[in-house]
Amino acid sequence: MTPEDFADIVADAALSPTVHNVQPTLWRRIDAGTVAVLQAEGRTLPVGDPTGRDVAASHGSAVEGFLIAAGARGLAFVAEAGEDGEIARLRATGSASPDPLAPVLRTRRTWRGKFAESPAPGVLETLTATAPDLTVLSEADDIAAVAALNDVASLKGFRDHGFRRELLAWMRLSRGHPLWAVDGLNAEAMGMSGMEAFGAGIVLRPRVFETLDRLGMAGALTGEAAVVRSAAAVALFHRPADEPPFDTGRRWHRVWLEMARLGLSAAPMTVLADDPEAEAALAMRFGRPAGTRLVTVFRLGLPIGDLPAPARRSVDDLIV
Ligand SMILES: Cc1cc2nc3c(=O)[nH]c(=O)nc-3n(C[C@H](O)[C@H](O)[C@H](O)COP(=O)(O)O)c2cc1C
């Protein structure tokens, strides 16, 4: 792997999904066959992700992206334990044949807007068959139940002032924001119009949010049930309870790419897994395979309109 190959692979890996688009992963080419994977300083979520589980999953997601991108260039790598202070080490093992998911690595995107009519017949069944760790639910009642739980759990999260402050710090609510195209969640990615984004910036402020909440208006402003209900399906993503989050993140990226390969767009609703009451309600209604934990719940379908442009750090900043 030449330095030029390495830069190209990192550029593709950078398009991997990461929590809040914090892009926590840095890459160091040790030699032609060895890459160190490192944590970028400050790119964690101490309030929203106090145990670091989502950031670890994000590293796994980025590493999976790296392996797929390398494979597309004929280079096989494996991920191994990192040395002191490293997240992981990637080691070249020879030549690879391209991963079938490679063609969608650059085009997969989170879609947070409404969905169009249902996908082609058979697509959801194919997804179920290819991803046994997804429980795909397409009955309107089931989707509505998930939508309602998501709104309740989200509002609970928003009531935490520290969580709101951290989220706001990663939001880029106007195109004038210097990091609009770089990282975090911009208004376009969140499916917000300019006016909605402007409003969100006000609503999420301390005191404003509490006042609206006392008036019973906060739920209507943070809720997204109508969007969730428009989904063709929701998919519960269960993984072994003892699986390291890094490995879960690798698989997370792959199941998302499977959806993209089938022409489906998705958005995770991780609060449904993080909120114990929502998680319990989902387990009660839909079951939870023995020995697994719920990682996230995707809503999915066909997007109405164009997928947002990716906001990403430059390769020069990602290679150290
Ligand atoms: C561990 C993890 C958790 C995530 N949780 C959520 C979530 O709860 N809600 C959401 O809208 N997106 C969630 N996402 C999606 C990211 O916000 C998204 O991947 C990131 O902003 C990059 O955008 P892209 O997917 O369009 O490339 C999550 C992603 C990861 C890897």
PDBQT file of the ligand as one rigid body, heavy atoms in Angstrom, charges set to zero:
ROOT
HETATM    1  C1  LIG A 401     -22.909   4.348  16.868  1.00  0.00    +0.000 C 
HETATM    2  C2  LIG A 401     -23.825   5.212  16.034  1.00  0.00    +0.000 A 
HETATM    3  C3  LIG A 401     -25.004   5.717  16.577  1.00  0.00    +0.000 A 
HETATM    4  C4  LIG A 401     -25.855   6.514  15.799  1.00  0.00    +0.000 A 
HETATM    5  N1  LIG A 401     -27.037   6.946  16.342  1.00  0.00    +0.000 NA
HETATM    6  C5  LIG A 401     -27.853   7.744  15.605  1.00  0.00    +0.000 A 
HETATM    7  C6  LIG A 401     -29.103   8.188  16.118  1.00  0.00    +0.000 A 
HETATM    8  O1  LIG A 401     -29.503   7.822  17.226  1.00  0.00    +0.000 OA
HETATM    9  N2  LIG A 401     -29.869   9.002  15.348  1.00  0.00    +0.000 N 
HETATM   10  C7  LIG A 401     -29.477   9.390  14.104  1.00  0.00    +0.000 A 
HETATM   11  O2  LIG A 401     -30.202  10.131  13.454  1.00  0.00    +0.000 OA
HETATM   12  N3  LIG A 401     -28.300   8.969  13.566  1.00  0.00    +0.000 NA
HETATM   13  C8  LIG A 401     -27.493   8.161  14.286  1.00  0.00    +0.000 A 
HETATM   14  N4  LIG A 401     -26.318   7.699  13.752  1.00  0.00    +0.000 N 
HETATM   15  C9  LIG A 401     -25.949   8.092  12.380  1.00  0.00    +0.000 C 
HETATM   16  C10 LIG A 401     -24.878   9.174  12.380  1.00  0.00    +0.000 C 
HETATM   17  O3  LIG A 401     -25.374  10.380  12.913  1.00  0.00    +0.000 OA
HETATM   18  C11 LIG A 401     -24.389   9.369  10.939  1.00  0.00    +0.000 C 
HETATM   19  O4  LIG A 401     -23.799   8.186  10.498  1.00  0.00    +0.000 OA
HETATM   20  C12 LIG A 401     -23.393  10.495  10.810  1.00  0.00    +0.000 C 
HETATM   21  O5  LIG A 401     -24.015  11.727  11.060  1.00  0.00    +0.000 OA
HETATM   22  C13 LIG A 401     -22.727  10.541   9.427  1.00  0.00    +0.000 C 
HETATM   23  O6  LIG A 401     -23.675  10.776   8.425  1.00  0.00    +0.000 OA
HETATM   24  P1  LIG A 401     -23.935   9.749   7.227  1.00  0.00    +0.000 P 
HETATM   25  O7  LIG A 401     -24.458   8.464   7.861  1.00  0.00    +0.000 OA
HETATM   26  O8  LIG A 401     -24.977  10.404   6.379  1.00  0.00    +0.000 OA
HETATM   27  O9  LIG A 401     -22.666   9.496   6.526  1.00  0.00    +0.000 OA
HETATM   28  C14 LIG A 401     -25.484   6.858  14.479  1.00  0.00    +0.000 A 
HETATM   29  C15 LIG A 401     -24.299   6.342  13.938  1.00  0.00    +0.000 A 
HETATM   30  C16 LIG A 401     -23.486   5.508  14.687  1.00  0.00    +0.000 A 
HETATM   31  C17 LIG A 401     -22.234   4.931  14.063  1.00  0.00    +0.000 C 
ENDROOT
TORSDOF 0
